[in-house]
Amino acid sequence: MEKTQILVIGRHPEILATVVRLVNNNPHWNATGCLSDEEAIAAFPTQDFKVVLMGGGVDERSEGKLNEYFYNRNPNIKVVQHFGGGSGLLSAEIFEALNK
Amino acid sequence: MAQTILHKANTRGHADHGWLHSYQSFSFAGYYNPQRMNFGALRVLNDDTVDPGMGFGKHPHDNMEIISIPLEGDLEHKDSMNNVAVIKNGDIQAMSAGTGIFHSEYNFDRTSEVKFLQIWIYPNKRNVEPRYDQISLNLEDRHNKLQQILSANPDGAGVWIHQDAWFHLGKFDKGLTTEYTIKKEGNGVYAFVLSGEVIINSETLSSRDALGIWDTDKFTIEAGTDAEFLLIDVPMKF
């Protein structure tokens, strides 16, 4: 079974690494972590991402730019503002996004 | 007309990690219930018991207002802002995770359990500078009255957070009745019973039951027995 691809964007390297590790704890999910807008834009076409988690430190300007780019390329993409950072909320947030 | 939602204690999620027993009012970690995602800006209410000397190792958070209220025993806190503290029953701790913090929380005691509430509130502003606050409360100030322990205002009683939220604790003798006025239009209250029996809007709540109430500006609280409870007043839309 193909894994659900999840793009995680965050500015704090250690928190990003934690979020990616926690997402990957689910054997059905695969996370790609990006620290910068440029990395995220480059990574987006390389996988069939279903969910984007917009993590800590991403300011409104970047978020707007990234949202526009992601929705233009894939109108069905689910972009979620991720709160809590590498925390117990992660799984439920992803389930909610996938079920929308 | 007031709307309510009843969460009985035995409908909460439960995680048993050996050293940690956690009862979760809302979806958290391995507990996922789409009907239990949040109550307005209140996202997490975990009722945790930690074995002696055990605890949560260093781990990160961002963009969340995190409040800990010890109910029994002492918690040892360390964080990436160089705060080292022991939080005991009667204290309240608030952290704004903002752009990111790392922290650990351990049971300070080597012989007895620590019981505490871990509460997470969505912030009203993302990426704020992380901050830590801890105060000791006067337990007498909640006897037969409501004691404000948290607010949105840095100058208000209790700790403060980045959200239009207010917390009150009450320790009422049987039969005492009081009226609570919701602090801000659009807010609702999640009333969580710590012990005894509390009656709100004709609903009798027992220990660890909760009632969410919104679309009203006030409601009445009656102690059916000697009782302790926590009121969490939060925006329903945020």
Interface residues (C-beta under 8 A of the other chain):
Chain A: G10 R11 H12 E14 I15 T18 G55 G56 G57 V58 D59 Q81 H82 F83 G84 G85 G86 S87 G88 L89 S91 A92 F95 E96 N99
Chain B: S27 F28 A29 G30 Y32 P34 M37 R43 V44 H59 P60 H61 D62 N63 M64 A97 G98 T99 G100 F102 W120 Y122 P123 R126 N127
